[in-house]
Every structure is written in C-alpha cells, then in structure tokens.
C-alpha cells in the first residue's frame, strides 16, 4: 500500500521549472547552431529536445 502523496511545494516546482527553461534554452541553441551549420537532422533533434524539456517542466510546474 502506498502512502498518500502530497504535491510538491511551490518553491520546488518553480526551481524545477527554472531548470527546465535553462536546459530547454540550451537545446534550442544547439538546434539553432545546427541549422546555421547546415545540419538539419541535428537541428530538428535539438528543437524536439527543447520542446520535450519545456513540456515536462510545464507539467511539473502546473500539475505539481
């Protein structure tokens, strides 16, 4: 039997969301640099990574 879970404190959710924004920005930079450098596959992967990190960060922030 699992103990009842409580939502994370707001400060923890904000911290995790901030980390997600920073990492998402780094993935976006990789994607942009790859597109500029003529590597479209790596660019697409960077943009997908950015979106995934921001999505999970948003879920952490809003769902707790």
N, C-alpha and C positions, 0 to 999 in steps of 0.2 A: 504494500500500500504506500502510495506516495504522499508525502506531507503537502499541505496546501501551499501553493506558491503565491508570492506577493509580487506585484510589479516592481521593477527596478526604480530606485529613487530618481527624481528628475535630474539631479546633477550628474548621475552616472549616464543616463540616457543622452544628455547634452554632450558629455565628454565623448561618448562613443560616436555620436553623430558628427562631432567635430573631426574626429579621427577619420571617419568615412569621407568627409568632404576633402580632407587633405590628401588621402590616398586616391580618391576619385580624380582630384586635380592632377596628381602625378600620372595617372593612367591617361588622362586627357592630353597632357603634354607629350607623353610617349606616342599617342595616336597622331597628334598634330605633327610632331617631328618626323614620324614615319611617312605620313602623306607628303610632306615637303621634301623628304629624302627619296621619294619615288618607290616606297614600299607599301603599296595599298593593302596587302593582306595584314601586315603588322599594324597598319593604321586602323583597320577595321577591328582587329583584336583589341587594340588599345581603347577604342571608343566603347566596345562592348564591355570590357573590363570596368571602364569608368561608370557606365550605366548600371552595371550589376552592383558595384560597391555603393553607389548612391542609393540604389533601390533598397539594399539591405540596411543602410544607415537610416533611411527614412522609416523603414519598418521598425527598427529599434527605437527610434525617437517617438513615433506615434502610437505604436502598439505596446510599448513597454516591455 
